[in-house]
């Protein structure tokens, strides 16, 4: 049985946590581990790896012909120094930045690291701000806030509309390919031909922990993404906290990573990128995405690379399981040297985790540990599951150096954090600290609870997004984001996403989107001319799943009494989707008020599934 199969050993220290009760009823939670050594800066880590492993491949990405185009640690270091000199020679005014309009690429990394060497803040902008949007409102807001003197883009043609949406007076646009119709332009190749001078070494020597390395924008689940300062100290303390938990072995090969996570966000651009750099990993950049028509590229890359670690969002694991189920070659390529897996952004549904482990046992004879992390743009990573566990939905325990403050809120705790990985401020005003309490703890807006209050070392569980909670007309509170995870787990794999509704109503209802590919794999093709939301076998499965859920959770805050399947997908331009693909429940409820009214109408229409 899968549950009896051993886990692959995890080279990390086990749980060690201290919990202090405070007079105001809050709890202070800290790791029992500490660290002493902290890196000077990310570019100092790069220089050390270039000396230690000059010929090791650092980054690889697909070329137009499909072959892997590679850059070694020495290559990236040399090119970054050339970019640093090009920036220093331009003597950019203080307070200006380098904006990056690009997906993850070798050139993105070179420009980012070169700007750090020159002590010019980098502002990596989410690709959807440029390519998904029709009005470019979020892009123009980001441009106004971070005031770039230079904009780098990999592809001038691909980002032409985005560039046209900006006032580029006085801004130099640098491109890897293409010639944009802008006032000032230079090719990246000219920058890379720049010969570094001692000015570069002098600039690197002047980097301090309070040097701002990046301006990173929150995902924009509202109309105005927030610009968050990322200092070298924040990123270096993050690395030190992880090093305190890991048990490196001298004979362990360097990690091999397949990475699709966007470098415009803290998860991919700071946590993942910097950790891979620290460990001397080889990172293959995955042009695939967890979307129909794009995940096939991820599957092809898994077969080519056979990564030792795999991190993604829960929807990617659902799609991966669908593919692994019928592809023995993919199973072998994925599991044969897999050491750890990680998910973030939401809880991984238990049925998906179970089937994934079943496939692992069938393929390699053991299960693979999950090492989930939790954090925010303002905080870096603050908790991690760094031990082997069968539980899903955990956010873990605090990393060394981080202090958590848990403030009682009903049957949960509001989560706050303080420590050296937390930002000094927002929107280019580090002195204007927003969202901090009187003790300097940053208020994350999320709730947690202990998996086992008698055993805090078992870890913390995500218990909802406080801003998404609402009350029924009985006064009963509904933790909407936590209930959403239950809904998706209950219906797995039939639903791709959902929104929990019921503000001012007698009971909870759900607007939901189907997962057509999973339905076809599970139930077979639909009869001709029958859309997925009208399939009787799908509706019967959903009814069975949710009525079983309601028997297990009959309380009004958890029982699902109505369901309406929605055909039109959530929209990025209307802020229903963030650029990470996360759904904003409040905005969907507001934008689709007519559907919500249909869901709760006294005489439910034929599209509404009424559940016992």
Order of alpha helices (4+ residues) and beta strands (2+ residues): beta-beta-alpha-beta-beta-alpha-beta-alpha-beta-alpha-alpha-beta-alpha-beta-beta-alpha-alpha-beta-beta-alpha-beta-alpha-beta-alpha-beta-alpha-alpha-beta-alpha-beta-beta-beta-beta-beta-beta-beta-beta-beta-beta-alpha-beta-beta-alpha-alpha-beta-alpha-alpha-beta
